[in-house]
């Protein structure tokens, strides 16, 4: 298991590395590598693997951990490029690679990231802080400094880093002296680097740095369907594709949609729609094909083409929507299109007299307001009055009228439900 430590000048990387080596010393053998340049990383890693094998042969029972203290200004993506071959599974054990990255640490004094009196951020620092590439951020800034302006700029930079990588755990280590060893020990033992969301983010940002992690390709999926869509649902479904662009989304990424379709409010017209999720922009035009006759047989072939941004990944890194995934993407696209159909009517429950609300009872009373009255009753316009003085706001035969209303409405519901049950179910792709 490998931990990578990166940083820039003034970040006390050596001191941080020494602190890490003290963690779990009784149960862990730490092999600390100090490459002076990027090209030295692979041979040093090979030597450490050889030493690990020799110690295990000699009876060493403690677990082995490797800490790569990267040269200054060398980021995690660059380290991964150099050690890419170590991620390949062993031929003797196809499921186990030679090394596994478990955590990455960037240690930095935020003041060192700034240049000039304006407090500009030095170029090339994003890979040191990016989500997916840095799990732990160690701030080596002194707790107090005479230059308050520098500290204010550094505070603003830390806030910007938190926006760039909201999931990074931040530790304070003034001048490289870590105080909370308990938290550090817990973090180093967590498998932070291989979280699924972080894998996805790495593939979206610096995939070219380590091709064994995967590469993205554009895959075109074409489907035909036969029913008009509901315009409001179609628009909402397109807008929903924007959220799929998030590296934390589990849904496939679509970068372009091209469709020839009809809407149920104008089923005789064919519309050509294009949509670009990255900029949330759509373009729609009415096709010259127009079916004035209303013949449904002429409107059975609508189509949609979607361009998916898919990843070709190594077998051990999440198989969803990657590699040879055309069938899964097609099924996902069909399910997505079905959400654009007008919702089918559902079976209605029968009315129960005991469950009628007061407002419903008042409505029934209004419906039967002019219903013939029994002898001795008359209606004043607001009340029902009997010649002996009895008064009521409801019809004297109200209970019987409610029964009559419920029976009539339930008969309508039964006919409606029967029509739904007997109606043929037409799928969008039949």
C-alpha positions as a Markdown table, in Angstrom:
| # | Residue | x | y | z |
|---|---|---|---|---|
| 1 | Unk | 0.0 | 0.0 | 0.0 |
| 2 | Unk | 1.4 | 3.3 | -1.1 |
| 3 | Unk | 0.9 | 6.9 | 0.2 |
| 4 | Unk | 2.1 | 9.7 | -2.0 |
| 5 | Unk | 3.3 | 13.0 | -0.4 |
| 6 | Unk | 3.6 | 16.0 | -2.6 |
| 7 | Unk | 4.2 | 19.7 | -2.1 |
| 8 | Unk | 6.0 | 22.9 | -3.3 |
| 9 | Unk | 8.9 | 24.8 | -1.8 |
| 10 | Unk | 8.5 | 25.9 | 1.8 |
| 11 | Unk | 6.0 | 23.1 | 2.6 |
| 12 | Unk | 8.2 | 21.1 | 5.1 |
| 13 | Unk | 7.7 | 17.8 | 3.3 |
| 14 | Unk | 10.7 | 16.1 | 5.0 |
| 15 | Unk | 9.3 | 16.9 | 8.4 |
| 16 | Unk | 5.8 | 15.7 | 7.4 |
| 17 | Unk | 7.3 | 12.5 | 6.0 |
| 18 | Unk | 9.1 | 11.9 | 9.4 |
| 19 | Unk | 5.8 | 12.4 | 11.2 |
| 20 | Unk | 4.0 | 9.9 | 9.0 |
| 21 | Unk | 6.8 | 7.3 | 9.5 |
| 22 | Unk | 6.0 | 7.4 | 13.3 |
| 23 | Unk | 2.4 | 6.4 | 12.7 |
| 24 | Unk | 1.7 | 2.8 | 13.7 |
| 25 | Unk | 5.4 | 2.0 | 14.0 |
| 26 | Unk | 4.7 | -1.1 | 16.2 |
| 27 | Unk | 2.6 | -2.8 | 13.5 |
| 28 | Unk | 3.9 | -1.2 | 10.3 |
| 29 | Unk | 7.2 | -1.1 | 8.4 |
| 30 | Unk | 7.4 | 2.2 | 6.6 |
| 31 | Unk | 9.6 | 2.3 | 3.5 |
| 32 | Unk | 10.2 | 6.0 | 2.7 |
| 33 | Unk | 11.3 | 6.9 | -0.8 |
| 34 | Unk | 13.0 | 10.2 | -1.6 |
| 35 | Unk | 13.4 | 10.5 | -5.3 |
| 36 | Unk | 15.4 | 13.5 | -6.4 |
| 37 | Unk | 13.7 | 13.6 | -9.8 |
| 38 | Unk | 10.6 | 12.0 | -11.3 |
| 39 | Unk | 12.6 | 9.4 | -13.3 |
| 40 | Unk | 13.9 | 7.9 | -10.1 |
| 41 | Unk | 10.4 | 6.9 | -8.8 |
| 42 | Unk | 10.0 | 3.6 | -10.7 |
| 43 | Unk | 13.4 | 2.1 | -9.8 |
| 44 | Unk | 13.0 | 3.1 | -6.1 |
| 45 | Unk | 9.6 | 1.5 | -6.1 |
| 46 | Unk | 11.0 | -1.6 | -7.6 |
| 47 | Unk | 13.7 | -1.8 | -5.0 |
| 48 | Unk | 11.1 | -1.3 | -2.2 |
| 49 | Unk | 9.0 | -4.2 | -3.6 |
| 50 | Unk | 12.1 | -6.4 | -3.7 |
| 51 | Unk | 13.0 | -5.5 | -0.1 |
| 52 | Unk | 9.4 | -6.2 | 1.0 |
| 53 | Unk | 9.6 | -9.7 | -0.6 |
| 54 | Unk | 13.0 | -10.4 | 1.2 |
| 55 | Unk | 11.7 | -9.3 | 4.6 |
| 56 | Unk | 8.5 | -11.4 | 4.2 |
| 57 | Unk | 10.7 | -14.4 | 3.3 |
| 58 | Unk | 12.8 | -13.8 | 6.4 |
| 59 | Unk | 9.7 | -13.9 | 8.6 |
| 60 | Unk | 8.7 | -10.3 | 9.0 |
| 61 | Unk | 5.0 | -10.2 | 10.2 |
| 62 | Unk | 4.4 | -6.5 | 10.3 |
| 63 | Unk | 2.5 | -4.9 | 7.4 |
| 64 | Unk | 4.4 | -2.9 | 4.8 |
| 65 | Unk | 3.6 | 0.6 | 3.8 |
| 66 | Unk | 5.5 | 2.8 | 1.3 |
| 67 | Unk | 5.6 | 6.6 | 1.4 |
| 68 | Unk | 6.8 | 8.3 | -1.7 |
| 69 | Unk | 8.0 | 11.8 | -0.9 |
| 70 | Unk | 7.8 | 13.4 | -4.3 |
| 71 | Unk | 10.3 | 15.9 | -5.6 |
| 72 | Unk | 9.2 | 19.5 | -5.2 |
| 73 | Unk | 6.5 | 20.7 | -7.7 |
| 74 | Unk | 5.8 | 17.1 | -8.8 |
| 75 | Unk | 2.0 | 16.4 | -8.4 |
| 76 | Unk | 0.2 | 13.1 | -7.9 |
| 77 | Unk | -0.9 | 12.7 | -11.6 |
| 78 | Unk | 2.8 | 13.0 | -12.6 |
| 79 | Unk | 3.8 | 10.3 | -10.1 |
| 80 | Unk | 1.1 | 8.0 | -11.4 |
| 81 | Unk | 2.4 | 8.4 | -14.9 |
| 82 | Unk | 5.8 | 7.1 | -13.9 |
| 83 | Unk | 4.5 | 4.2 | -11.9 |
| 84 | Unk | 1.7 | 3.1 | -14.3 |
| 85 | Unk | 3.1 | -0.3 | -14.9 |
| 86 | Unk | 2.9 | -1.2 | -11.2 |
| 87 | Unk | -0.9 | -0.9 | -11.4 |
| 88 | Unk | -1.2 | -3.8 | -13.8 |
| 89 | Unk | -2.3 | -7.1 | -12.2 |
| 90 | Unk | 0.3 | -9.7 | -11.5 |
| 91 | Unk | 0.2 | -12.6 | -14.1 |
| 92 | Unk | 0.3 | -15.1 | -11.2 |
| 93 | Unk | -2.6 | -13.4 | -9.5 |
| 94 | Unk | -4.7 | -11.5 | -12.0 |
| 95 | Unk | -6.8 | -9.8 | -9.3 |
| 96 | Unk | -3.8 | -8.3 | -7.4 |
| 97 | Unk | -1.6 | -5.5 | -8.7 |
| 98 | Unk | 1.9 | -4.9 | -7.4 |
| 99 | Unk | 0.9 | -1.6 | -5.6 |
| 100 | Unk | -2.2 | 0.1 | -4.5 |
| 101 | Unk | -2.5 | 3.8 | -3.8 |
| 102 | Unk | -4.4 | 4.2 | -0.5 |
| 103 | Unk | -4.0 | 8.0 | 0.2 |
| 104 | Unk | -2.4 | 11.1 | -1.2 |
| 105 | Unk | -1.2 | 14.1 | 0.8 |
| 106 | Unk | -0.4 | 17.6 | -0.3 |
| 107 | Unk | 1.5 | 19.7 | 2.3 |
| 108 | Unk | 1.7 | 23.4 | 1.6 |
| 109 | Unk | 2.1 | 26.7 | 3.2 |
| 110 | Unk | -0.6 | 28.7 | 1.4 |
| 111 | Unk | 1.5 | 31.8 | 1.5 |
| 112 | Unk | 4.0 | 30.1 | -0.8 |
| 113 | Unk | 1.3 | 29.6 | -3.4 |
| 114 | Unk | 1.0 | 33.4 | -3.9 |
| 115 | Unk | 3.1 | 35.7 | -5.9 |
| 116 | Unk | 3.2 | 39.5 | -6.2 |
| 117 | Unk | 1.5 | 42.2 | -4.1 |
| 118 | Unk | -1.8 | 41.3 | -5.7 |
| 119 | Unk | -1.8 | 37.9 | -4.2 |
| 120 | Unk | -2.0 | 36.0 | -7.5 |
| 121 | Unk | -1.9 | 32.2 | -7.3 |
| 122 | Unk | 1.1 | 30.6 | -8.9 |
| 123 | Unk | 0.3 | 28.7 | -12.1 |
| 124 | Unk | 0.2 | 24.9 | -12.2 |
| 125 | Unk | -1.1 | 24.3 | -8.7 |
| 126 | Unk | -4.5 | 22.7 | -9.4 |
| 127 | Unk | -3.2 | 19.1 | -9.6 |
| 128 | Unk | -1.9 | 19.5 | -6.1 |
| 129 | Unk | -5.3 | 20.3 | -4.7 |
| 130 | Unk | -7.8 | 18.8 | -7.2 |
| 131 | Unk | -10.7 | 16.6 | -6.0 |
| 132 | Unk | -9.8 | 13.0 | -6.7 |
| 133 | Unk | -6.1 | 13.5 | -6.6 |
| 134 | Unk | -5.6 | 14.9 | -3.0 |
| 135 | Unk | -7.2 | 13.2 | 0.0 |
| 136 | Unk | -5.4 | 15.0 | 2.8 |
| 137 | Unk | -4.3 | 18.6 | 2.8 |
| 138 | Unk | -1.6 | 19.5 | 5.4 |
| 139 | Unk | -1.3 | 23.2 | 6.1 |
| 140 | Unk | 2.2 | 24.1 | 7.4 |
| 141 | Unk | 1.4 | 27.8 | 7.9 |
| 142 | Unk | 2.6 | 29.2 | 11.2 |
| 143 | Unk | -0.2 | 29.9 | 13.7 |
| 144 | Unk | 0.9 | 33.5 | 14.0 |
| 145 | Unk | 2.8 | 35.9 | 11.8 |
| 146 | Unk | 3.6 | 39.6 | 11.9 |
| 147 | Unk | 2.4 | 40.1 | 8.3 |
| 148 | Unk | -1.4 | 40.1 | 8.7 |
| 149 | Unk | -1.9 | 40.8 | 5.0 |
| 150 | Unk | -0.1 | 37.6 | 4.0 |
| 151 | Unk | -2.3 | 35.6 | 6.4 |
| 152 | Unk | -5.4 | 37.2 | 5.0 |
| 153 | Unk | -4.4 | 36.3 | 1.4 |
| 154 | Unk | -3.6 | 32.8 | 2.6 |
| 155 | Unk | -7.0 | 32.5 | 4.2 |
| 156 | Unk | -8.6 | 33.4 | 1.0 |
| 157 | Unk | -6.5 | 30.8 | -0.8 |
| 158 | Unk | -7.6 | 28.1 | 1.6 |
| 159 | Unk | -11.2 | 29.0 | 1.0 |
| 160 | Unk | -10.6 | 28.7 | -2.8 |
| 161 | Unk | -8.9 | 25.3 | -2.2 |
| 162 | Unk | -11.9 | 24.1 | -0.3 |
| 163 | Unk | -14.1 | 25.1 | -3.2 |
| 164 | Unk | -11.8 | 23.1 | -5.5 |
| 165 | Unk | -11.7 | 20.1 | -3.3 |
| 166 | Unk | -14.5 | 20.0 | -0.7 |
| 167 | Unk | -13.8 | 16.4 | 0.3 |
| 168 | Unk | -10.2 | 16.8 | 1.3 |
| 169 | Unk | -9.4 | 16.4 | 5.0 |
| 170 | Unk | -7.4 | 19.4 | 6.2 |
| 171 | Unk | -4.8 | 19.0 | 9.0 |
| 172 | Unk | -2.8 | 21.7 | 10.6 |
| 173 | Unk | 0.9 | 21.2 | 11.0 |
| 174 | Unk | 2.8 | 24.5 | 11.7 |
| 175 | Unk | 6.3 | 24.2 | 10.4 |
| 176 | Unk | 5.7 | 20.6 | 9.6 |
| 177 | Unk | 4.9 | 19.4 | 13.1 |
| 178 | Unk | 1.7 | 17.3 | 13.1 |
| 179 | Unk | -0.1 | 17.4 | 16.4 |
| 180 | Unk | -3.2 | 15.2 | 15.8 |
| 181 | Unk | -1.5 | 11.8 | 15.2 |
| 182 | Unk | -4.7 | 9.9 | 16.0 |
| 183 | Unk | -6.6 | 11.5 | 13.1 |
| 184 | Unk | -3.6 | 11.1 | 10.8 |
| 185 | Unk | -3.4 | 7.4 | 11.7 |
| 186 | Unk | -7.1 | 6.9 | 10.9 |
| 187 | Unk | -6.7 | 8.8 | 7.6 |
| 188 | Unk | -3.7 | 6.8 | 6.5 |
| 189 | Unk | -5.5 | 3.5 | 7.2 |
| 190 | Unk | -8.6 | 4.5 | 5.2 |
| 191 | Unk | -8.8 | 3.5 | 1.6 |
| 192 | Unk | -9.4 | 7.1 | 0.5 |
| 193 | Unk | -7.9 | 7.1 | -2.9 |
| 194 | Unk | -10.1 | 4.3 | -4.4 |
| 195 | Unk | -13.5 | 5.8 | -3.6 |
| 196 | Unk | -15.7 | 5.4 | -6.6 |
| 197 | Unk | -16.6 | 9.1 | -6.9 |
| 198 | Unk | -12.9 | 10.0 | -6.8 |
| 199 | Unk | -12.0 | 7.4 | -9.5 |
| 200 | Unk | -14.6 | 9.1 | -11.7 |
| 201 | Unk | -13.2 | 12.5 | -11.1 |
| 202 | Unk | -9.7 | 11.4 | -11.9 |
| 203 | Unk | -10.9 | 10.0 | -15.2 |
| 204 | Unk | -12.5 | 13.3 | -16.0 |
| 205 | Unk | -9.5 | 15.4 | -15.2 |
| 206 | Unk | -6.1 | 13.9 | -15.7 |
| 207 | Unk | -6.8 | 10.5 | -17.2 |
| 208 | Unk | -4.0 | 11.0 | -19.8 |
| 209 | Unk | -1.5 | 10.9 | -16.9 |
| 210 | Unk | -2.2 | 7.3 | -16.3 |
| 211 | Unk | -3.7 | 5.3 | -19.1 |
| 212 | Unk | -4.1 | 2.2 | -17.0 |
| 213 | Unk | -6.8 | 4.1 | -15.0 |
| 214 | Unk | -8.7 | 4.5 | -18.3 |
| 215 | Unk | -9.4 | 6.9 | -21.1 |
| 216 | Unk | -12.5 | 8.5 | -22.3 |
| 217 | Unk | -14.0 | 8.0 | -25.7 |
| 218 | Unk | -17.2 | 9.2 | -27.5 |
| 219 | Unk | -19.8 | 6.5 | -28.1 |
| 220 | Unk | -22.8 | 7.2 | -30.3 |
| 221 | Unk | -26.1 | 5.5 | -29.4 |
| 222 | Unk | -29.0 | 5.6 | -31.8 |
| 223 | Unk | -32.6 | 4.6 | -30.8 |
| 224 | Unk | -35.9 | 4.7 | -32.6 |
| 225 | Unk | -39.3 | 5.2 | -30.9 |
| 226 | Unk | -42.9 | 5.4 | -31.9 |
| 227 | Unk | -44.9 | 7.7 | -29.7 |
| 228 | Unk | -45.0 | 11.5 | -29.3 |
| 229 | Unk | -43.5 | 12.9 | -26.1 |
| 230 | Unk | -44.8 | 15.4 | -23.6 |
| 231 | Unk | -43.0 | 18.7 | -24.2 |
| 232 | Unk | -42.6 | 19.7 | -20.5 |
| 233 | Unk | -41.2 | 16.3 | -19.6 |
| 234 | Unk | -38.8 | 16.3 | -22.5 |
| 235 | Unk | -37.5 | 19.7 | -21.5 |
| 236 | Unk | -37.1 | 18.6 | -17.9 |
| 237 | Unk | -35.3 | 15.5 | -19.0 |
| 238 | Unk | -32.8 | 17.5 | -21.1 |
| 239 | Unk | -32.1 | 19.8 | -18.2 |
| 240 | Unk | -31.5 | 16.8 | -16.0 |
| 241 | Unk | -28.5 | 15.8 | -18.2 |
| 242 | Unk | -26.6 | 18.8 | -16.8 |
| 243 | Unk | -26.4 | 17.1 | -13.4 |
| 244 | Unk | -24.9 | 14.0 | -15.0 |
| 245 | Unk | -21.8 | 16.0 | -15.9 |
| 246 | Unk | -20.8 | 16.1 | -12.2 |
| 247 | Unk | -17.9 | 13.8 | -11.4 |
| 248 | Unk | -19.9 | 12.6 | -8.4 |
| 249 | Unk | -22.8 | 11.5 | -10.5 |
| 250 | Unk | -23.3 | 7.7 | -11.1 |
| 251 | Unk | -25.3 | 8.3 | -14.3 |
| 252 | Unk | -23.6 | 8.2 | -17.8 |
| 253 | Unk | -22.4 | 11.4 | -19.3 |
| 254 | Unk | -24.1 | 12.7 | -22.4 |
| 255 | Unk | -22.5 | 15.6 | -24.3 |
| 256 | Unk | -24.9 | 15.9 | -27.2 |
| 257 | Unk | -28.5 | 15.0 | -28.1 |
| 258 | Unk | -30.0 | 15.0 | -31.6 |
| 259 | Unk | -33.6 | 14.0 | -31.9 |
| 260 | Unk | -36.4 | 13.9 | -34.5 |
| 261 | Unk | -39.6 | 13.7 | -32.5 |
| 262 | Unk | -43.2 | 14.9 | -32.1 |
| 263 | Unk | -44.9 | 16.3 | -29.1 |
| 264 | Unk | -48.4 | 15.2 | -28.0 |
| 265 | Unk | -49.7 | 18.7 | -28.1 |
| 266 | Unk | -48.8 | 18.8 | -31.8 |
| 267 | Unk | -48.5 | 15.2 | -32.8 |
| 268 | Unk | -48.8 | 15.9 | -36.6 |
| 269 | Unk | -45.5 | 17.9 | -36.7 |
| 270 | Unk | -42.0 | 16.5 | -36.6 |
| 271 | Unk | -39.5 | 18.6 | -34.6 |
| 272 | Unk | -35.7 | 18.5 | -34.9 |
| 273 | Unk | -34.2 | 19.1 | -31.4 |
| 274 | Unk | -30.5 | 19.5 | -30.5 |
| 275 | Unk | -29.2 | 19.9 | -27.0 |
| 276 | Unk | -25.7 | 20.5 | -25.5 |
| 277 | Unk | -25.7 | 19.8 | -21.8 |
| 278 | Unk | -22.3 | 21.4 | -21.1 |
| 279 | Unk | -23.7 | 24.9 | -21.9 |
| 280 | Unk | -27.4 | 24.0 | -21.2 |
| 281 | Unk | -28.4 | 25.1 | -24.7 |
| 282 | Unk | -31.0 | 23.7 | -27.0 |
| 283 | Unk | -32.1 | 24.3 | -30.6 |
| 284 | Unk | -35.4 | 23.3 | -32.0 |
| 285 | Unk | -36.8 | 23.6 | -35.5 |
| 286 | Unk | -39.9 | 22.3 | -37.2 |
| 287 | Unk | -39.2 | 19.6 | -39.7 |
| 288 | Unk | -40.7 | 20.0 | -43.2 |
| 289 | Unk | -42.3 | 16.6 | -42.8 |
| 290 | Unk | -45.9 | 17.3 | -41.7 |
| 291 | Unk | -48.7 | 14.8 | -41.5 |
| 292 | Unk | -51.9 | 16.8 | -42.1 |
| 293 | Unk | -54.0 | 13.6 | -42.5 |
| 294 | Unk | -53.4 | 12.5 | -38.9 |
| 295 | Unk | -52.6 | 9.0 | -40.1 |
| 296 | Unk | -50.7 | 7.4 | -37.1 |
| 297 | Unk | -48.9 | 5.0 | -39.4 |
| 298 | Unk | -47.0 | 7.9 | -40.8 |
| 299 | Unk | -45.7 | 8.9 | -37.4 |
| 300 | Unk | -44.3 | 5.7 | -36.0 |
| 301 | Unk | -40.6 | 6.3 | -36.5 |
| 302 | Unk | -39.0 | 9.0 | -34.4 |
| 303 | Unk | -35.3 | 8.8 | -33.6 |
| 304 | Unk | -32.7 | 10.0 | -31.1 |
| 305 | Unk | -28.9 | 10.0 | -31.3 |
| 306 | Unk | -26.9 | 10.6 | -28.1 |
| 307 | Unk | -23.2 | 11.0 | -27.8 |
| 308 | Unk | -22.0 | 9.5 | -24.5 |
| 309 | Unk | -18.6 | 10.3 | -22.9 |
| 310 | Unk | -17.6 | 6.8 | -21.8 |
| 311 | Unk | -14.5 | 5.5 | -20.2 |
| 312 | Unk | -12.4 | 2.6 | -21.3 |
| 313 | Unk | -11.2 | 1.4 | -17.9 |
| 314 | Unk | -9.0 | -1.3 | -16.4 |
| 315 | Unk | -11.0 | -4.3 | -15.3 |
| 316 | Unk | -10.6 | -3.6 | -11.6 |
| 317 | Unk | -12.0 | -0.1 | -11.8 |
| 318 | Unk | -15.8 | 0.0 | -11.8 |
| 319 | Unk | -17.5 | -1.6 | -14.8 |
| 320 | Unk | -20.6 | 0.6 | -15.0 |
| 321 | Unk | -21.1 | 2.4 | -18.4 |
| 322 | Unk | -17.6 | 1.7 | -19.6 |
| 323 | Unk | -15.7 | -0.5 | -22.1 |
| 324 | Unk | -18.1 | -2.5 | -24.3 |
| 325 | Unk | -21.2 | -1.1 | -22.7 |
| 326 | Unk | -23.4 | -0.3 | -25.8 |
| 327 | Unk | -26.3 | -2.4 | -24.6 |
| 328 | Unk | -26.3 | -0.9 | -21.1 |
| 329 | Unk | -26.2 | 2.6 | -22.5 |
| 330 | Unk | -29.0 | 1.8 | -24.9 |
| 331 | Unk | -31.2 | 0.5 | -22.1 |
| 332 | Unk | -30.4 | 3.6 | -20.0 |
| 333 | Unk | -31.3 | 5.9 | -22.9 |
| 334 | Unk | -34.6 | 4.0 | -23.5 |
| 335 | Unk | -35.5 | 4.3 | -19.8 |
| 336 | Unk | -34.6 | 8.0 | -19.9 |
| 337 | Unk | -36.8 | 8.5 | -23.0 |
| 338 | Unk | -39.7 | 6.8 | -21.2 |
| 339 | Unk | -39.7 | 9.5 | -18.6 |
| 340 | Unk | -40.6 | 11.9 | -21.3 |
| 341 | Unk | -43.9 | 10.3 | -22.0 |
| 342 | Unk | -47.1 | 11.7 | -20.6 |
| 343 | Unk | -47.9 | 9.8 | -17.5 |
| 344 | Unk | -50.4 | 7.0 | -18.1 |
| 345 | Unk | -53.7 | 7.2 | -16.3 |
| 346 | Unk | -53.9 | 4.9 | -13.3 |
| 347 | Unk | -56.8 | 2.9 | -11.9 |
| 348 | Unk | -59.0 | 4.9 | -9.7 |
| 349 | Unk | -60.1 | 3.6 | -6.3 |
| 350 | Unk | -63.9 | 3.3 | -5.5 |
| 351 | Unk | -65.4 | 6.0 | -3.4 |
| 352 | Unk | -66.3 | 5.1 | 0.2 |
| 353 | Unk | -69.1 | 7.0 | 1.8 |
| 354 | Unk | -67.5 | 6.9 | 5.3 |
| 355 | Unk | -64.3 | 8.6 | 3.9 |
| 356 | Unk | -65.9 | 11.6 | 2.3 |
| 357 | Unk | -64.6 | 14.9 | 3.6 |
| 358 | Unk | -66.7 | 17.8 | 4.8 |
| 359 | Unk | -65.9 | 19.7 | 1.6 |
| 360 | Unk | -67.0 | 16.8 | -0.5 |
| 361 | Unk | -70.2 | 16.5 | 1.4 |
| 362 | Unk | -70.9 | 20.2 | 0.9 |
| 363 | Unk | -70.3 | 19.8 | -2.8 |
| 364 | Unk | -72.8 | 16.9 | -2.9 |
| 365 | Unk | -75.3 | 19.1 | -1.0 |
| 366 | Unk | -74.9 | 21.9 | -3.5 |
| 367 | Unk | -75.4 | 19.4 | -6.4 |
| 368 | Unk | -78.8 | 18.3 | -5.0 |
| 369 | Unk | -79.8 | 21.7 | -3.7 |
| 370 | Unk | -82.9 | 21.8 | -6.0 |
| 371 | Unk | -83.8 | 18.1 | -5.6 |
| 372 | Unk | -87.5 | 17.7 | -4.8 |
| 373 | Unk | -88.2 | 18.1 | -1.1 |
| 374 | Unk | -90.5 | 15.9 | 1.2 |
| 375 | Unk | -93.9 | 17.3 | 2.2 |
| 376 | Unk | -93.7 | 20.1 | 4.7 |
| 377 | Unk | -90.2 | 21.2 | 3.7 |
| 378 | Unk | -89.2 | 24.3 | 1.8 |
| 379 | Unk | -85.8 | 26.0 | 0.9 |
| 380 | Unk | -85.2 | 29.6 | 1.8 |
| 381 | Unk | -82.1 | 30.0 | -0.3 |
| 382 | Unk | -79.7 | 29.3 | 2.6 |
| 383 | Unk | -81.6 | 26.8 | 4.7 |
| 384 | Unk | -84.1 | 23.9 | 4.6 |
| 385 | Unk | -87.0 | 24.7 | 6.9 |
| 386 | Unk | -89.9 | 22.5 | 8.0 |
| 387 | Unk | -93.3 | 23.9 | 8.7 |
| 388 | Unk | -93.0 | 22.8 | 12.4 |
| 389 | Unk | -89.8 | 24.9 | 12.7 |
| 390 | Unk | -87.0 | 22.4 | 12.1 |
| 391 | Unk | -84.1 | 23.9 | 10.2 |
| 392 | Unk | -81.0 | 22.4 | 8.4 |
| 393 | Unk | -78.3 | 23.6 | 6.1 |
| 394 | Unk | -78.4 | 20.2 | 4.3 |
| 395 | Unk | -81.2 | 18.6 | 2.3 |
| 396 | Unk | -83.6 | 16.6 | 4.4 |
| 397 | Unk | -82.9 | 13.5 | 2.3 |
| 398 | Unk | -79.2 | 14.1 | 2.4 |
| 399 | Unk | -78.1 | 10.6 | 3.5 |
| 400 | Unk | -80.0 | 8.9 | 0.7 |
| 401 | Unk | -78.7 | 11.5 | -1.8 |
| 402 | Unk | -75.1 | 10.7 | -0.7 |
| 403 | Unk | -75.7 | 7.0 | -1.3 |
| 404 | Unk | -77.1 | 7.8 | -4.8 |
| 405 | Unk | -74.1 | 10.0 | -5.6 |
| 406 | Unk | -71.6 | 7.4 | -4.4 |
| 407 | Unk | -73.3 | 4.7 | -6.5 |
| 408 | Unk | -73.3 | 6.8 | -9.6 |
| 409 | Unk | -69.7 | 7.9 | -9.3 |
| 410 | Unk | -68.5 | 4.3 | -8.5 |
| 411 | Unk | -70.3 | 3.1 | -11.6 |
| 412 | Unk | -68.3 | 5.7 | -13.7 |
| 413 | Unk | -65.1 | 4.6 | -12.0 |
| 414 | Unk | -65.7 | 1.0 | -12.8 |
| 415 | Unk | -66.3 | 1.8 | -16.4 |
| 416 | Unk | -63.1 | 3.9 | -16.5 |
| 417 | Unk | -61.0 | 1.2 | -14.9 |
| 418 | Unk | -62.4 | -1.4 | -17.2 |
| 419 | Unk | -61.4 | 0.7 | -20.2 |
| 420 | Unk | -57.9 | 1.1 | -18.9 |
| 421 | Unk | -57.6 | -2.7 | -18.2 |
| 422 | Unk | -58.9 | -3.6 | -21.7 |
| 423 | Unk | -56.8 | -0.9 | -23.5 |
| 424 | Unk | -53.7 | -2.3 | -25.2 |
| 425 | Unk | -50.4 | -1.3 | -23.6 |
| 426 | Unk | -48.3 | 0.5 | -26.2 |
| 427 | Unk | -44.6 | 0.8 | -25.4 |
| 428 | Unk | -42.5 | 3.6 | -26.7 |
| 429 | Unk | -40.3 | 1.1 | -28.5 |
| 430 | Unk | -42.9 | -1.5 | -29.7 |
